[in-house]
Amino acid sequence: MDRRCPDCDVHMEDVKLRTYDANPLAVTTDEHREGILGKLGVHERLDVKALMCPRCGLVRTYADLGDLD
């Protein structure tokens, strides 16, 4: 993923964002998962990718949509 800072116009670097219990961040969509878990009502979970500007410190998060990068 090649993103540029909207303020500084420099390449943003990958960083890891974690919760206090050390779990990676994720989002849950309204879409049901495939297979048996989806039939049981489990929703799709997407990992969150974080990028930080090395100049100003701006952090942006993006849902990892896989092939749409």
Secondary structure, DSSP 4 states (H G I P E B T S, - for coil): ---B-TTT-SBPEEE--B-TTSPBPEEEEEEEPSHHHHHTTPEEEEEEEEEE-TTT--EEEEE--GGG-
